[in-house]
Amino acid sequence: MNVSKSAPELSVEIAGIRMKNPVLTASGTFGYGEEMAQIYDLSQLGALTVKGLSLRPQTGNRPPRICETPAGMLNSIGLQNIGVEAFVRDKLPFLRRIDTRVLANIYGHSAEEYAAVAGILDGADGVDGIELNISCPNVKKGGMAFGTDRAETGRVVRLARKATGLPLIVKLSPNVTDITEIARAAEGEGADALSLINTLLGMAVDIDRKKPRLSRGVGGLSGPAIRPVALRMVYQVSRVTELPVIGMGGIVCAEDAIAFLLVGASAVSVGTANFVDPLCPLEMITGIEAYLKEHGHTRVQELVGALEMEQV
């Protein structure tokens, strides 16, 4: 085996956004970056994705809205956030001081609201790209309703595309029969990249109280439990689109991240693992670099889509 002596190149480009490395943080697990900045230097990340933003502030769902499950967790936060205007005014000044890329995850109750939020962010200094969340299962209106219907996906992406010149990353829902149809619809209406997967619909029951553990009954399942599903869907989508894919879903270590790269992801996003070990993204960056050296690779791009499938 050839072992590379020089440091391999970790930088990647997603939708025209140049990143130092392929490790991002997932929306909803990293706040607006301020808390995590007290733990480590965020400039080491390839990019960070802020908590989902809506046109107006939202209080989210009533508690209980999170519970642990085997190999994962359920959440039904309901996209609680401060609203896009408060984000631009109060949070972006801090983020602009960090030497990394910033992605703004956005949400709307209607396609027009998505476009309005995208339009406000379009002129905001410090936002490098927009992640269009059409896949959240924890709200009554919007979210997953757009991401499970091909026509609705196309419409919301089309309006958001008209509202902003920023790179547009569309976050896909796994709660569909064929995720490749939704991916194609997003690509056809101007998406620059795709991110997947969001959480799977799940439920937990308190048998002593004879009630659901979450106030809304159902919530989004994340963590290692969903990783095999996420890997399969990233593999499928990467084979039907020319767009770069950001893979996510149960990634907790460098080996997991490498698996996503091999099935076709150009970068990975770390979510639930941030709650278990906040330093997890940094350990992944180090682990990916070590893997590249060990296997004689000079660039991380050499791993993307390099999975060897048996012919049947």
Residue frames as qw, qx, qy, qz and C-alpha x, y, z in Angstrom:
[[0.000, 0.887, 0.461, 0.000, 0.00, 0.00, 0.00],
 [0.372, 0.459, -0.026, 0.806, 1.21, 3.49, -0.90],
 [0.365, -0.726, -0.439, 0.384, 1.33, 5.84, 2.08],
 [0.260, 0.834, 0.114, 0.474, 1.21, 9.54, 1.27],
 [0.577, -0.141, -0.344, 0.727, 3.98, 11.49, 3.03],
 [0.008, 0.152, -0.025, 0.988, 2.57, 14.97, 2.52],
 [0.284, 0.315, 0.615, -0.665, -0.66, 16.20, 4.08],
 [0.213, 0.420, 0.788, 0.396, -3.62, 15.38, 1.85],
 [0.130, -0.142, -0.133, -0.972, -5.87, 18.16, 0.53],
 [0.043, 0.378, 0.853, -0.358, -9.07, 18.31, 2.58],
 [0.240, 0.359, 0.075, -0.899, -10.77, 21.31, 0.97],
 [0.285, 0.415, 0.840, 0.203, -14.00, 20.81, -0.97],
 [0.165, 0.089, -0.143, -0.972, -16.31, 22.97, -3.02],
 [0.145, 0.472, 0.863, -0.108, -20.07, 22.70, -2.63],
 [0.194, 0.841, 0.498, 0.080, -22.27, 24.82, -4.91],
 [0.350, 0.745, -0.035, 0.568, -19.43, 27.27, -5.41],
 [0.482, -0.822, 0.188, -0.240, -18.72, 27.51, -1.68],
 [0.601, 0.416, -0.605, 0.316, -15.09, 26.67, -0.94],
 [0.736, -0.634, 0.065, -0.228, -14.68, 24.91, 2.43],
 [0.093, -0.710, 0.689, -0.108, -11.50, 23.99, 4.32],
 [0.070, -0.131, 0.987, -0.053, -12.67, 20.43, 4.81],
 [0.394, -0.219, -0.690, -0.567, -15.77, 18.29, 4.20],
 [0.319, -0.381, -0.798, 0.341, -17.12, 18.37, 7.78],
 [0.213, -0.448, -0.124, -0.859, -20.11, 20.62, 8.52],
 [0.100, 0.145, 0.786, -0.592, -22.50, 20.89, 11.43],
 [0.079, -0.456, -0.798, -0.385, -26.21, 20.19, 10.96],
 [0.259, -0.414, -0.047, -0.871, -28.96, 22.71, 11.52],
 [0.730, -0.482, -0.205, -0.439, -30.82, 22.43, 14.79],
 [0.895, -0.285, -0.234, 0.250, -27.88, 20.87, 16.64],
 [0.605, 0.077, -0.096, 0.786, -25.52, 23.84, 16.77],
 [0.100, -0.790, -0.350, 0.493, -27.68, 26.84, 17.69],
 [0.382, 0.922, 0.012, 0.058, -26.25, 29.98, 16.14],
 [0.724, 0.425, -0.316, 0.442, -22.69, 28.94, 16.97],
 [0.125, -0.780, 0.306, -0.531, -22.18, 31.06, 20.06],
 [0.807, -0.490, 0.255, -0.206, -22.38, 28.27, 22.63],
 [0.961, 0.113, 0.065, 0.245, -20.06, 25.94, 20.74],
 [0.417, 0.748, -0.220, 0.468, -17.54, 28.76, 20.25],
 [0.446, -0.743, 0.371, -0.334, -16.94, 28.55, 24.00],
 [0.925, -0.200, 0.322, 0.006, -15.76, 24.95, 23.55],
 [0.685, -0.078, 0.450, 0.567, -13.52, 25.11, 20.46],
 [0.010, 0.486, -0.295, -0.823, -12.39, 27.30, 17.58],
 [0.671, 0.498, 0.476, -0.273, -15.19, 27.10, 15.02],
 [0.345, 0.764, -0.380, -0.392, -12.85, 28.19, 12.23],
 [0.253, -0.325, 0.900, 0.144, -11.64, 24.57, 12.14],
 [0.599, 0.382, 0.667, -0.223, -14.96, 23.49, 10.61],
 [0.305, 0.220, 0.644, 0.666, -15.64, 23.27, 6.91],
 [0.237, -0.392, -0.250, -0.853, -18.90, 25.12, 7.55],
 [0.065, 0.227, 0.795, -0.559, -21.56, 25.55, 10.20],
 [0.219, -0.434, -0.622, -0.614, -25.30, 25.54, 9.57],
 [0.157, -0.134, 0.455, -0.866, -27.37, 27.66, 11.92],
 [0.246, 0.341, 0.825, -0.378, -30.66, 26.78, 13.54],
 [0.196, 0.497, 0.712, 0.456, -33.61, 26.96, 11.13],
 [0.006, -0.259, -0.138, 0.956, -34.92, 30.47, 10.46],
 [0.182, 0.637, 0.737, 0.130, -38.48, 31.53, 9.70],
 [0.135, 0.635, 0.240, 0.722, -39.95, 34.85, 8.57],
 [0.395, -0.701, 0.118, -0.582, -41.19, 35.59, 12.10],
 [0.085, -0.390, 0.823, -0.405, -40.05, 34.25, 15.50],
 [0.769, -0.182, -0.494, -0.363, -41.51, 30.89, 16.52],
 [0.506, -0.561, 0.493, -0.431, -41.91, 29.43, 20.00],
 [0.268, 0.244, -0.929, -0.068, -41.92, 25.83, 18.81],
 [0.664, -0.325, -0.607, -0.292, -43.90, 22.94, 20.25],
 [0.549, -0.660, 0.263, -0.440, -44.80, 22.54, 23.90],
 [0.064, 0.398, -0.895, 0.191, -42.74, 20.12, 26.05],
 [0.603, -0.447, 0.554, 0.361, -41.96, 17.31, 26.26],
 [0.631, 0.734, -0.074, -0.242, -40.32, 17.60, 22.87],
 [0.411, 0.597, -0.688, 0.032, -37.20, 15.44, 23.03],
 [0.838, -0.366, 0.350, -0.202, -36.49, 11.91, 24.26],
 [0.047, -0.528, 0.826, 0.192, -33.73, 9.34, 23.91],
 [0.930, 0.170, 0.019, -0.324, -34.33, 6.15, 21.95],
 [0.845, -0.199, 0.408, 0.281, -32.20, 3.07, 21.24],
 [0.596, 0.048, 0.412, 0.688, -29.26, 4.28, 19.11],
 [0.151, 0.444, 0.343, 0.814, -30.78, 7.70, 18.64],
 [0.018, 0.354, 0.512, -0.782, -33.23, 10.32, 19.78],
 [0.114, 0.676, 0.653, 0.321, -36.62, 11.72, 18.91],
 [0.125, -0.281, -0.201, 0.930, -37.23, 15.45, 18.76],
 [0.100, 0.716, 0.625, 0.295, -40.27, 17.58, 18.16],
 [0.291, -0.308, -0.175, 0.889, -38.83, 21.04, 18.78],
 [0.264, 0.797, 0.540, -0.054, -41.03, 22.60, 16.13],
 [0.496, 0.471, 0.161, 0.711, -38.40, 24.92, 14.64],
 [0.336, -0.883, -0.211, 0.252, -38.28, 27.34, 17.56],
 [0.600, 0.161, 0.107, 0.776, -36.20, 30.32, 16.43],
 [0.175, -0.549, -0.227, 0.785, -35.70, 34.06, 16.74],
 [0.469, 0.818, 0.299, -0.147, -36.77, 34.91, 13.19],
 [0.738, 0.361, 0.168, 0.544, -34.65, 35.87, 10.21],
 [0.121, 0.872, -0.013, 0.474, -34.50, 39.61, 10.89],
 [0.588, -0.768, 0.236, -0.095, -33.30, 39.12, 14.47],
 [0.907, -0.061, 0.229, 0.348, -30.74, 36.62, 13.17],
 [0.547, 0.611, 0.086, 0.566, -29.32, 39.15, 10.71],
 [0.133, -0.876, 0.094, -0.454, -29.28, 41.88, 13.34],
 [0.591, -0.696, 0.323, -0.249, -28.13, 39.99, 16.44],
 [0.904, -0.199, 0.365, 0.104, -26.34, 36.79, 15.37],
 [0.770, 0.570, 0.060, 0.281, -24.58, 37.47, 12.09],
 [0.050, 0.912, -0.339, 0.225, -22.11, 40.03, 13.53],
 [0.640, -0.517, 0.566, -0.052, -20.67, 37.27, 15.73],
 [0.886, 0.196, 0.405, 0.112, -20.60, 34.72, 12.89],
 [0.522, 0.837, -0.085, 0.139, -18.80, 37.14, 10.56],
 [0.198, -0.825, 0.520, -0.100, -15.81, 37.06, 12.93],
 [0.779, -0.208, 0.591, 0.023, -15.35, 33.30, 12.44],
 [0.183, 0.555, -0.642, -0.496, -13.13, 32.14, 9.58],
 [0.282, 0.110, 0.947, 0.104, -15.48, 29.49, 8.26],
 [0.217, -0.206, -0.576, -0.761, -18.48, 29.24, 5.94],
 [0.288, 0.186, 0.622, -0.704, -21.96, 29.95, 7.30],
 [0.187, -0.252, -0.787, -0.531, -25.08, 28.31, 5.92],
 [0.374, 0.008, 0.363, -0.853, -28.52, 29.61, 6.90],
 [0.012, -0.274, -0.955, -0.114, -31.20, 26.93, 7.15],
 [0.307, 0.035, 0.049, -0.950, -34.63, 28.40, 6.34],
 [0.051, 0.348, 0.934, -0.066, -38.25, 27.33, 6.74],
 [0.278, -0.008, -0.083, -0.957, -41.68, 28.67, 5.78],
 [0.485, 0.273, 0.699, -0.448, -45.37, 27.92, 6.20],
 [0.675, 0.669, 0.265, -0.165, -45.80, 28.59, 2.48],
 [0.744, 0.277, 0.229, 0.563, -43.62, 28.70, -0.61],
 [0.144, 0.864, 0.084, 0.476, -43.94, 32.48, -0.54],
 [0.551, -0.820, 0.153, -0.036, -42.58, 32.60, 3.02],
 [0.848, -0.128, 0.255, 0.447, -39.55, 30.56, 1.99],
 [0.507, 0.579, 0.209, 0.603, -38.91, 33.08, -0.78],
 [0.183, -0.932, -0.028, -0.312, -39.33, 36.01, 1.61],
 [0.721, -0.632, 0.219, 0.182, -36.77, 34.60, 4.06],
 [0.777, 0.125, 0.299, 0.540, -34.37, 33.81, 1.22],
 [0.292, 0.796, 0.180, 0.499, -34.76, 37.37, -0.05],
 [0.400, -0.905, 0.098, -0.105, -33.87, 38.88, 3.34],
 [0.781, -0.423, 0.336, 0.314, -30.75, 36.70, 3.58],
 [0.727, 0.546, 0.214, 0.358, -29.76, 37.48, 0.01],
 [0.256, 0.820, -0.131, 0.496, -28.22, 40.80, 0.99],
 [0.669, -0.733, 0.102, -0.068, -26.94, 39.74, 4.41],
 [0.326, 0.708, -0.595, 0.197, -23.17, 40.02, 4.81],
 [0.279, -0.436, 0.792, -0.323, -21.79, 36.81, 6.28],
 [0.816, 0.150, 0.477, -0.289, -24.19, 34.24, 4.82],
 [0.099, -0.425, 0.760, 0.482, -22.42, 31.98, 2.32],
 [0.284, -0.070, -0.830, -0.474, -25.37, 29.84, 1.32],
 [0.610, -0.129, 0.229, -0.748, -28.96, 28.88, 2.11],
 [0.044, -0.025, -0.999, -0.019, -30.18, 25.44, 3.10],
 [0.542, -0.135, -0.213, -0.801, -33.85, 25.09, 2.17],
 [0.171, -0.046, 0.918, -0.354, -35.50, 22.92, 4.81],
 [0.627, 0.010, -0.312, -0.714, -38.39, 21.24, 3.02],
 [0.655, 0.034, -0.754, -0.036, -38.19, 18.16, 5.22],
 [0.086, -0.220, 0.681, -0.694, -38.90, 18.95, 8.88],
 [0.391, -0.333, -0.821, -0.249, -41.58, 16.57, 10.25],
 [0.317, -0.354, -0.669, 0.571, -42.25, 18.55, 13.44],
 [0.148, 0.225, 0.096, -0.958, -44.55, 21.34, 12.29],
 [0.498, 0.465, 0.650, -0.336, -48.25, 21.41, 11.31],
 [0.563, 0.803, 0.165, -0.105, -47.80, 23.45, 8.13],
 [0.269, 0.856, -0.439, -0.048, -44.90, 23.66, 5.69],
 [0.412, -0.530, 0.741, -0.013, -41.69, 21.71, 6.18],
 [0.365, -0.086, 0.911, 0.172, -42.12, 18.09, 5.17],
 [0.555, 0.608, 0.476, -0.309, -45.32, 18.89, 3.27],
 [0.385, 0.818, -0.274, -0.327, -43.13, 20.46, 0.58],
 [0.038, -0.588, 0.796, 0.137, -40.46, 17.78, 0.64],
 [0.468, 0.041, 0.880, -0.075, -42.73, 14.79, 0.08],
 [0.576, 0.674, 0.439, -0.147, -44.46, 16.07, -3.05],
 [0.603, 0.089, 0.377, 0.697, -42.55, 16.52, -6.29],
 [0.160, 0.744, 0.376, 0.529, -44.67, 19.42, -7.53],
 [0.392, -0.913, -0.114, -0.024, -44.52, 21.27, -4.22],
 [0.702, -0.392, 0.207, 0.557, -40.77, 20.72, -4.02],
 [0.482, 0.358, 0.389, 0.699, -40.38, 22.22, -7.46],
 [0.047, -0.869, -0.319, -0.376, -42.53, 25.22, -6.59],
 [0.515, -0.841, -0.013, 0.164, -40.79, 26.15, -3.34],
 [0.672, -0.227, 0.305, 0.636, -37.33, 25.74, -4.89],
 [0.373, 0.560, 0.419, 0.610, -38.36, 27.80, -7.92],
 [0.169, -0.931, -0.207, -0.247, -39.61, 30.72, -5.79],
 [0.632, -0.690, 0.126, 0.329, -36.59, 30.61, -3.48],
 [0.670, 0.072, 0.357, 0.647, -34.29, 30.53, -6.50],
 [0.208, 0.751, 0.320, 0.538, -35.89, 33.69, -7.85],
 [0.387, -0.908, -0.127, -0.095, -35.49, 35.41, -4.47],
 [0.512, -0.753, 0.353, 0.216, -31.76, 34.87, -3.97],
 [0.614, 0.672, -0.415, 0.004, -28.50, 34.62, -5.83],
 [0.356, -0.579, 0.704, -0.205, -26.89, 32.77, -2.93],
 [0.300, 0.163, -0.928, -0.146, -26.04, 29.07, -3.37],
 [0.719, -0.182, 0.092, -0.665, -29.21, 27.08, -2.67],
 [0.149, 0.179, -0.967, 0.103, -28.92, 23.72, -0.91],
 [0.701, -0.228, -0.198, -0.646, -32.17, 21.75, -0.66],
 [0.181, -0.275, 0.869, -0.369, -32.56, 19.47, 2.38],
 [0.583, -0.029, -0.630, -0.512, -34.50, 16.32, 1.51],
 [0.677, -0.288, 0.410, -0.538, -36.88, 14.21, 3.57],
 [0.028, 0.206, -0.973, -0.099, -36.45, 10.44, 3.92],
 [0.411, 0.276, 0.726, -0.478, -40.21, 10.08, 4.52],
 [0.556, 0.506, -0.225, -0.620, -40.96, 9.41, 0.86],
 [0.943, 0.161, 0.283, -0.063, -41.37, 6.42, -1.41],
 [0.784, 0.324, 0.158, 0.505, -38.69, 7.50, -3.90],
 [0.322, -0.781, -0.011, 0.535, -36.25, 10.20, -2.78],
 [0.435, -0.061, 0.499, 0.747, -34.67, 10.37, -6.24],
 [0.144, 0.697, 0.583, 0.391, -37.88, 11.89, -7.67],
 [0.260, -0.930, -0.198, 0.169, -37.73, 14.72, -5.13],
 [0.522, -0.474, 0.304, 0.641, -34.01, 15.22, -5.81],
 [0.378, 0.277, 0.584, 0.663, -34.66, 15.55, -9.53],
 [0.012, -0.863, -0.470, -0.186, -37.47, 18.04, -8.93],
 [0.384, -0.840, 0.002, 0.384, -35.19, 20.23, -6.81],
 [0.505, -0.228, 0.465, 0.690, -32.41, 20.03, -9.37],
 [0.308, 0.509, 0.630, 0.499, -34.78, 20.94, -12.19],
 [0.085, -0.924, -0.339, -0.158, -35.88, 24.15, -10.48],
 [0.239, 0.838, -0.216, 0.440, -32.44, 25.54, -9.73],
 [0.761, -0.633, 0.130, 0.061, -31.02, 23.86, -6.62],
 [0.292, 0.791, -0.532, 0.080, -27.22, 24.12, -6.44],
 [0.198, 0.279, -0.903, 0.260, -26.74, 21.20, -4.04],
 [0.746, -0.383, -0.378, -0.393, -28.71, 18.70, -1.97],
 [0.061, -0.395, 0.770, -0.498, -28.43, 17.71, 1.68],
 [0.847, -0.183, -0.235, -0.441, -29.89, 14.48, 3.05],
 [0.300, -0.542, -0.684, -0.386, -31.33, 13.05, 5.07],
 [0.346, -0.460, 0.260, -0.775, -33.49, 14.86, 7.58],
 [0.313, -0.175, 0.825, -0.436, -35.08, 12.87, 10.39],
 [0.318, -0.181, -0.867, -0.338, -37.36, 9.86, 10.00],
 [0.575, -0.427, -0.032, -0.697, -40.82, 9.96, 11.52],
 [0.462, 0.006, -0.850, 0.254, -40.91, 8.02, 14.78],
 [0.581, -0.589, -0.099, -0.553, -42.73, 7.59, 18.06],
 [0.319, 0.136, -0.817, 0.460, -42.01, 6.58, 21.66],
 [0.596, -0.540, -0.375, -0.462, -44.51, 5.57, 24.35],
 [0.118, -0.358, 0.680, -0.628, -44.46, 5.91, 28.14],
 [0.499, -0.219, -0.803, -0.240, -46.22, 2.68, 29.13],
 [0.235, -0.300, -0.706, 0.597, -46.70, 3.73, 32.76],
 [0.175, 0.379, 0.187, -0.889, -48.52, 6.95, 31.81],
 [0.484, 0.465, 0.733, 0.114, -50.04, 5.33, 28.71],
 [0.253, 0.923, 0.084, -0.278, -49.06, 8.41, 26.74],
 [0.726, 0.560, -0.063, 0.396, -46.61, 9.33, 24.00],
 [0.639, -0.386, -0.128, 0.653, -43.25, 10.59, 25.24],
 [0.198, 0.040, 0.205, 0.958, -43.54, 13.64, 22.97],
 [0.271, 0.403, 0.409, -0.773, -46.33, 16.19, 23.25],
 [0.515, 0.414, -0.296, -0.690, -47.16, 15.91, 19.53],
 [0.937, 0.070, 0.278, -0.201, -47.04, 12.13, 19.62],
 [0.873, 0.300, 0.143, 0.357, -44.60, 11.76, 16.75],
 [0.172, -0.895, 0.256, 0.322, -41.22, 13.36, 16.14],
 [0.618, 0.687, -0.381, -0.031, -38.07, 13.15, 14.08],
 [0.915, -0.321, 0.176, 0.171, -35.76, 10.21, 14.71],
 [0.379, 0.824, -0.404, 0.116, -32.03, 10.96, 14.38],
 [0.505, -0.606, 0.609, -0.080, -28.75, 9.38, 15.45],
 [0.083, -0.374, 0.889, 0.250, -26.97, 6.13, 14.49],
 [0.542, 0.276, 0.754, -0.249, -30.29, 4.29, 14.19],
 [0.587, 0.725, 0.216, -0.288, -30.99, 6.01, 10.86],
 [0.146, -0.664, 0.562, 0.471, -27.48, 5.79, 9.36],
 [0.418, 0.049, 0.845, 0.328, -28.12, 2.74, 7.12],
 [0.362, 0.756, 0.543, -0.046, -31.17, 4.48, 5.64],
 [0.033, 0.917, -0.119, -0.380, -29.22, 7.70, 5.13],
 [0.323, -0.429, 0.707, 0.460, -26.35, 5.88, 3.41],
 [0.440, 0.347, 0.798, 0.222, -28.74, 4.13, 1.05],
 [0.268, 0.877, 0.381, -0.118, -30.51, 7.35, 0.12],
 [0.103, -0.821, 0.341, 0.447, -27.30, 9.33, -0.40],
 [0.404, -0.159, 0.800, 0.414, -26.08, 6.52, -2.65],
 [0.400, 0.579, 0.702, 0.112, -29.32, 6.57, -4.66],
 [0.149, 0.943, 0.175, -0.242, -29.48, 10.34, -5.04],
 [0.238, -0.699, 0.464, 0.489, -25.82, 10.77, -5.96],
 [0.433, 0.019, 0.804, 0.407, -26.36, 8.39, -8.87],
 [0.298, 0.667, 0.655, 0.194, -29.22, 10.37, -10.44],
 [0.023, 0.988, 0.136, -0.064, -28.05, 13.96, -10.09],
 [0.620, 0.480, -0.148, 0.603, -25.08, 16.07, -11.11],
 [0.256, -0.845, 0.108, -0.456, -25.47, 18.19, -7.97],
 [0.279, 0.319, -0.759, 0.495, -23.08, 17.84, -5.03],
 [0.700, -0.501, -0.443, -0.252, -24.59, 16.02, -2.06],
 [0.095, -0.501, 0.610, -0.606, -24.05, 16.74, 1.63],
 [0.654, -0.193, -0.724, -0.107, -24.65, 13.50, 3.54],
 [0.217, -0.360, 0.546, -0.725, -26.04, 13.35, 7.06],
 [0.840, -0.222, -0.199, -0.453, -27.84, 10.94, 9.32],
 [0.924, -0.379, 0.036, -0.007, -26.24, 9.23, 12.31],
 [0.654, 0.519, -0.326, 0.442, -22.65, 10.23, 11.59],
 [0.624, -0.780, 0.020, -0.040, -20.70, 9.94, 14.85],
 [0.640, -0.514, 0.413, 0.396, -17.09, 9.18, 13.83],
 [0.087, 0.609, -0.536, -0.578, -14.63, 9.48, 10.96],
 [0.220, 0.007, 0.945, 0.240, -15.44, 5.98, 9.72],
 [0.328, 0.647, 0.647, -0.235, -19.09, 6.96, 9.34],
 [0.185, 0.814, -0.089, -0.544, -18.13, 10.14, 7.49],
 [0.078, -0.418, 0.770, 0.476, -15.86, 8.22, 5.12],
 [0.328, 0.294, 0.896, 0.056, -18.66, 5.78, 4.33],
 [0.320, 0.796, 0.374, -0.352, -20.88, 8.69, 3.26],
 [0.081, 0.722, -0.431, -0.534, -18.12, 10.05, 1.03],
 [0.225, -0.175, 0.906, 0.314, -17.64, 6.64, -0.57],
 [0.341, 0.496, 0.798, -0.021, -21.34, 6.31, -1.47],
 [0.323, 0.597, 0.462, 0.571, -21.30, 9.70, -3.20],
 [0.227, -0.936, -0.231, 0.136, -21.46, 12.56, -0.69],
 [0.498, 0.627, -0.147, 0.582, -19.05, 15.45, -1.33],
 [0.017, -0.419, 0.503, -0.756, -19.26, 16.54, 2.32],
 [0.470, -0.395, -0.787, 0.065, -20.89, 15.41, 5.55],
 [0.259, -0.583, 0.097, -0.764, -22.88, 17.14, 8.25],
 [0.357, -0.066, -0.832, 0.420, -22.78, 16.20, 11.95],
 [0.423, -0.540, -0.241, -0.687, -25.99, 16.51, 13.95],
 [0.790, -0.543, -0.175, -0.222, -27.06, 14.43, 16.94],
 [0.818, -0.005, -0.304, 0.488, -23.44, 13.52, 17.73],
 [0.147, 0.561, -0.191, 0.792, -22.88, 17.16, 18.77],
 [0.619, -0.606, 0.014, -0.499, -25.08, 16.53, 21.82],
 [0.957, -0.240, -0.114, 0.118, -23.03, 13.50, 22.86],
 [0.683, -0.309, 0.132, 0.648, -19.54, 14.86, 22.13],
 [0.214, 0.931, 0.082, -0.283, -19.22, 18.50, 21.01],
 [0.166, -0.683, 0.579, 0.413, -15.67, 17.80, 19.78],
 [0.760, 0.206, 0.615, 0.042, -16.90, 15.08, 17.44],
 [0.592, 0.802, 0.077, -0.025, -16.62, 17.18, 14.23],
 [0.014, 0.854, -0.518, -0.040, -12.96, 17.97, 14.93],
 [0.583, -0.294, 0.757, 0.025, -12.18, 14.32, 15.58],
 [0.766, 0.486, 0.419, -0.026, -13.79, 13.48, 12.24],
 [0.376, 0.897, -0.225, -0.054, -11.59, 15.95, 10.38],
 [0.232, -0.660, 0.715, 0.004, -8.49, 14.41, 11.95],
 [0.698, -0.011, 0.713, -0.065, -9.74, 10.90, 11.26],
 [0.715, 0.669, 0.189, -0.077, -10.49, 11.59, 7.60],
 [0.212, 0.865, -0.455, -0.032, -7.02, 13.03, 7.12],
 [0.432, -0.453, 0.779, -0.037, -5.44, 9.98, 8.76],
 [0.783, 0.287, 0.544, -0.090, -7.46, 7.65, 6.51],
 [0.571, 0.814, -0.076, -0.078, -6.35, 9.52, 3.38],
 [0.023, -0.762, 0.648, -0.004, -2.71, 9.23, 4.42],
 [0.608, -0.222, 0.755, -0.104, -3.01, 5.56, 5.31],
 [0.735, 0.399, 0.548, -0.006, -4.58, 4.69, 1.96],
 [0.494, -0.085, 0.445, 0.743, -2.30, 6.83, -0.17],
 [0.228, 0.803, 0.500, 0.232, -4.85, 9.46, -1.22],
 [0.373, 0.049, -0.039, 0.926, -3.75, 13.02, -1.92],
 [0.265, -0.157, -0.062, -0.949, -7.20, 14.64, -1.98],
 [0.391, 0.150, 0.736, -0.532, -10.44, 13.97, -0.16],
 [0.624, 0.410, -0.113, -0.655, -12.29, 14.19, -3.48],
 [0.315, 0.320, -0.869, -0.211, -10.72, 10.86, -4.41],
 [0.141, 0.090, 0.918, -0.360, -13.10, 9.19, -1.95],
 [0.485, 0.319, 0.222, -0.783, -16.30, 10.70, -3.34],
 [0.824, 0.345, -0.043, -0.447, -18.36, 7.99, -5.02],
 [0.239, 0.551, -0.797, -0.070, -15.46, 5.50, -4.88],
 [0.699, -0.124, 0.603, -0.365, -17.60, 2.68, -3.50],
 [0.233, 0.270, -0.851, -0.385, -17.03, -0.59, -5.38],
 [0.752, 0.030, 0.311, -0.580, -20.29, -2.47, -5.80],
 [0.399, -0.077, 0.899, 0.164, -20.47, -6.15, -6.65],
 [0.423, 0.182, -0.472, -0.752, -22.02, -6.80, -10.05],
 [0.460, 0.112, 0.824, -0.311, -25.14, -8.97, -9.85]]
